Amino acid sequence: MTETGEKFQQLVDIMTRLRGKNGCPWDIEQTFTSLSRHALEEVYEVIESIDEGHLDELPGELGDLLLQVVFHAQIGRDENRFNINDVLDSINDKLIRRHPHVFGDEVIETAEEQTQAWEQSKIKKEGKRSAIDGVPKQLPALLRAHRMQSKAAAVGFDWDNIENVWEKVREEMNELEHAWRSGDTAHVEEELGDVLFSLVNLSRFMTIEPEQALRKACEKFARRFRRVENEFRARGQEMSELPLAALDKVWEDVKTNEKVQD
């Protein structure tokens, strides 16, 4: 057995002991459902380490994520549903099946061709009823929209060029404005959703991940807003008691200082 195999087996053995007789009460009580939120948290912690450039922390975060896989596999084994070998067989088979240009005779030369082949394989060889099957409803909405659009595009349902997408964004913005002026709240919500969906499409044509772009925008706002708060705190002033013009002046100063420092 290789060193990697030995270490993986050690992890499986540790998890077996934690869930076994005289194991950890908390680990023993866990179920697929109770663990699901922990798996999501670990994914976000991996993403945060990458986004913030803390790559020295990445091995630990990936280890926490791997633990979730092993933990679920152990629960599956305890309930006589499946075990870690079934998990490994599943992903190994899938990777080989969906890379016929590597493990077979097909020729695929670009990442775009591979994406199309991957999605078409799901429909033709794996019995998927729809090209967008497999996109979890629990995904954040921006990410879900991006994945659905990408899957639809892989089977040919897509705009010809980005100019068409720009036009669609403008069209949806106009419809949102008309809905807002009509005072129909339900219609406004629907049209706002259409605007966001079209913006995700635009980001896809720009090869930008919308979820990541919005996360960065949130972090930028948080950073600048805290600096504005600190400025007024240093002045001994309450923001809630000041006119918007005064708040906006400091906000613009913060933005200008950031650009100068960059």
Buried (B, 14 or more C-beta within 10 A) or exposed (E): EEEEEEEBEEBBEEBBEBBEEEEEEEBEEBEEEEBEEBBEEBBEBBBEBBEEEEEEBBEEBBEBBEBBBBBBBBBBBEEEEBBBEEBEEEEEEEEEBBBBBEEEEEEBEEEEEBBBBBBBBBBEEEEBEEBBEEBEEEBEBBBBBBBBBBBBBBBEEBBEEEEEBBEBBEEBBEBBEEBBEEEEEEBBEEBBBBBBBBBBBBBBBEEEBBBBBBBEEEEEEEEBEEBBEEBBEEEEEEBEEBEEEEBEEBBEEBBEEEEEEE
